[in-house]
Amino acid sequence: MSTDAIRRLKQIRSVAHEAFDRMWKTRSVGRRIGYRSGCYRWLQELTGLSVSECHFGNFDIGVCEAVLEAINEVEIGLREGPQYKPSGMTSEQRARRIERETRVAAEIHDHWWSQ
């Protein structure tokens, strides 16, 4: 794997993990799913991985993208109400969102590591 590919994988893992943490720390999600432990059970069901395998450090880019999309659908559903059914994103929209979130994660990382 090239250096750029490794860097991109690390960035998307970081973005996915931050989005996941933000989701389980959200009060409305926590009450519905069961906070951290419940969200990890949800993540295991989503990925089909066992407890020992279900860690962001083990995820490839495809799994991270699927996790980000699922989290986005959960967040949209909370904002729009339970009747909302997401229509899905095109691969182009998903790629733009991932690039944006990767850029934001890099900015956050740079901010904290530069201090």
C-alpha beads as a LAMMPS data file, in Angstrom:
LAMMPS data file: protein, C-alpha beads

115 atoms
114 bonds

1 atom types
1 bond types

-500.0 500.0 xlo xhi
-500.0 500.0 ylo yhi
-500.0 500.0 zlo zhi

Masses

1 110.0

Atoms # bond

1 1 1 0.000 0.000 0.000
2 1 1 1.392 3.408 -0.954
3 1 1 2.092 6.156 1.557
4 1 1 -0.813 8.214 0.191
5 1 1 -3.178 5.263 0.503
6 1 1 -2.058 4.636 4.076
7 1 1 -2.519 8.321 4.908
8 1 1 -6.017 8.324 3.371
9 1 1 -6.953 5.143 5.263
10 1 1 -5.790 6.656 8.553
11 1 1 -7.686 9.870 7.846
12 1 1 -10.950 8.145 7.002
13 1 1 -10.620 5.874 10.047
14 1 1 -10.167 8.975 12.183
15 1 1 -13.162 10.736 10.605
16 1 1 -15.354 7.641 11.013
17 1 1 -14.308 7.165 14.636
18 1 1 -14.953 10.837 15.465
19 1 1 -18.400 10.636 13.827
20 1 1 -19.147 7.440 15.767
21 1 1 -18.065 9.011 19.069
22 1 1 -20.149 12.101 18.330
23 1 1 -23.144 9.853 17.607
24 1 1 -23.022 7.815 20.824
25 1 1 -22.404 10.927 22.904
26 1 1 -25.536 12.553 21.458
27 1 1 -28.220 12.342 24.109
28 1 1 -31.065 11.437 21.741
29 1 1 -29.035 8.616 20.163
30 1 1 -27.750 7.418 23.500
31 1 1 -31.239 7.073 24.933
32 1 1 -32.478 5.178 21.863
33 1 1 -29.506 2.877 21.295
34 1 1 -27.908 2.587 24.711
35 1 1 -25.017 5.033 24.652
36 1 1 -21.535 3.627 23.961
37 1 1 -22.147 -0.098 24.458
38 1 1 -25.386 -0.009 22.496
39 1 1 -23.772 1.910 19.659
40 1 1 -20.949 -0.630 19.505
41 1 1 -23.541 -3.422 19.252
42 1 1 -25.179 -1.448 16.418
43 1 1 -21.754 -1.103 14.769
44 1 1 -21.128 -4.856 15.083
45 1 1 -24.468 -5.591 13.424
46 1 1 -23.755 -3.055 10.682
47 1 1 -20.304 -4.442 9.881
48 1 1 -20.991 -8.097 10.638
49 1 1 -17.836 -8.253 12.754
50 1 1 -17.332 -9.917 16.118
51 1 1 -16.633 -8.001 19.318
52 1 1 -12.905 -8.634 19.016
53 1 1 -12.810 -7.561 15.345
54 1 1 -15.042 -4.489 15.598
55 1 1 -12.426 -1.761 16.010
56 1 1 -11.851 1.206 13.730
57 1 1 -8.188 0.254 13.446
58 1 1 -9.283 -2.933 11.642
59 1 1 -11.612 -1.210 9.156
60 1 1 -10.736 -0.669 5.524
61 1 1 -11.890 2.343 3.510
62 1 1 -15.081 0.614 2.344
63 1 1 -16.177 -0.239 5.889
64 1 1 -15.393 3.300 7.065
65 1 1 -17.470 4.729 4.207
66 1 1 -20.379 2.439 5.095
67 1 1 -20.128 3.444 8.765
68 1 1 -20.075 7.154 7.854
69 1 1 -23.098 6.716 5.594
70 1 1 -25.026 4.830 8.289
71 1 1 -24.160 7.436 10.924
72 1 1 -25.264 10.179 8.537
73 1 1 -28.600 8.405 8.054
74 1 1 -29.039 8.122 11.831
75 1 1 -28.267 11.833 12.278
76 1 1 -30.602 12.845 9.431
77 1 1 -33.330 10.624 10.849
78 1 1 -33.006 12.329 14.218
79 1 1 -33.241 15.775 12.653
80 1 1 -36.085 14.969 10.270
81 1 1 -38.082 12.634 12.480
82 1 1 -38.828 8.917 12.339
83 1 1 -40.848 9.108 9.116
84 1 1 -37.792 10.219 7.119
85 1 1 -36.322 7.617 4.794
86 1 1 -32.980 8.701 3.322
87 1 1 -32.847 8.334 -0.438
88 1 1 -29.149 7.490 -0.321
89 1 1 -26.151 9.276 -1.693
90 1 1 -24.492 8.923 -5.038
91 1 1 -20.888 7.790 -4.989
92 1 1 -19.891 11.307 -6.078
93 1 1 -21.756 12.882 -3.129
94 1 1 -20.229 10.333 -0.756
95 1 1 -16.738 11.054 -2.116
96 1 1 -17.233 14.822 -1.653
97 1 1 -18.487 14.301 1.906
98 1 1 -15.576 12.042 2.759
99 1 1 -13.102 14.546 1.329
100 1 1 -14.726 17.347 3.344
101 1 1 -14.759 15.315 6.559
102 1 1 -11.185 14.178 5.965
103 1 1 -10.117 17.805 5.501
104 1 1 -11.919 18.829 8.715
105 1 1 -10.366 15.914 10.617
106 1 1 -6.930 16.919 9.330
107 1 1 -7.522 20.516 10.436
108 1 1 -8.601 19.341 13.893
109 1 1 -5.587 17.033 14.101
110 1 1 -3.198 19.801 12.998
111 1 1 -4.733 22.225 15.497
112 1 1 -4.291 19.888 18.464
113 1 1 -0.863 18.538 17.505
114 1 1 0.579 21.981 16.767
115 1 1 0.043 23.151 20.350

Bonds

1 1 1 2
2 1 2 3
3 1 3 4
4 1 4 5
5 1 5 6
6 1 6 7
7 1 7 8
8 1 8 9
9 1 9 10
10 1 10 11
11 1 11 12
12 1 12 13
13 1 13 14
14 1 14 15
15 1 15 16
16 1 16 17
17 1 17 18
18 1 18 19
19 1 19 20
20 1 20 21
21 1 21 22
22 1 22 23
23 1 23 24
24 1 24 25
25 1 25 26
26 1 26 27
27 1 27 28
28 1 28 29
29 1 29 30
30 1 30 31
31 1 31 32
32 1 32 33
33 1 33 34
34 1 34 35
35 1 35 36
36 1 36 37
37 1 37 38
38 1 38 39
39 1 39 40
40 1 40 41
41 1 41 42
42 1 42 43
43 1 43 44
44 1 44 45
45 1 45 46
46 1 46 47
47 1 47 48
48 1 48 49
49 1 49 50
50 1 50 51
51 1 51 52
52 1 52 53
53 1 53 54
54 1 54 55
55 1 55 56
56 1 56 57
57 1 57 58
58 1 58 59
59 1 59 60
60 1 60 61
61 1 61 62
62 1 62 63
63 1 63 64
64 1 64 65
65 1 65 66
66 1 66 67
67 1 67 68
68 1 68 69
69 1 69 70
70 1 70 71
71 1 71 72
72 1 72 73
73 1 73 74
74 1 74 75
75 1 75 76
76 1 76 77
77 1 77 78
78 1 78 79
79 1 79 80
80 1 80 81
81 1 81 82
82 1 82 83
83 1 83 84
84 1 84 85
85 1 85 86
86 1 86 87
87 1 87 88
88 1 88 89
89 1 89 90
90 1 90 91
91 1 91 92
92 1 92 93
93 1 93 94
94 1 94 95
95 1 95 96
96 1 96 97
97 1 97 98
98 1 98 99
99 1 99 100
100 1 100 101
101 1 101 102
102 1 102 103
103 1 103 104
104 1 104 105
105 1 105 106
106 1 106 107
107 1 107 108
108 1 108 109
109 1 109 110
110 1 110 111
111 1 111 112
112 1 112 113
113 1 113 114
114 1 114 115
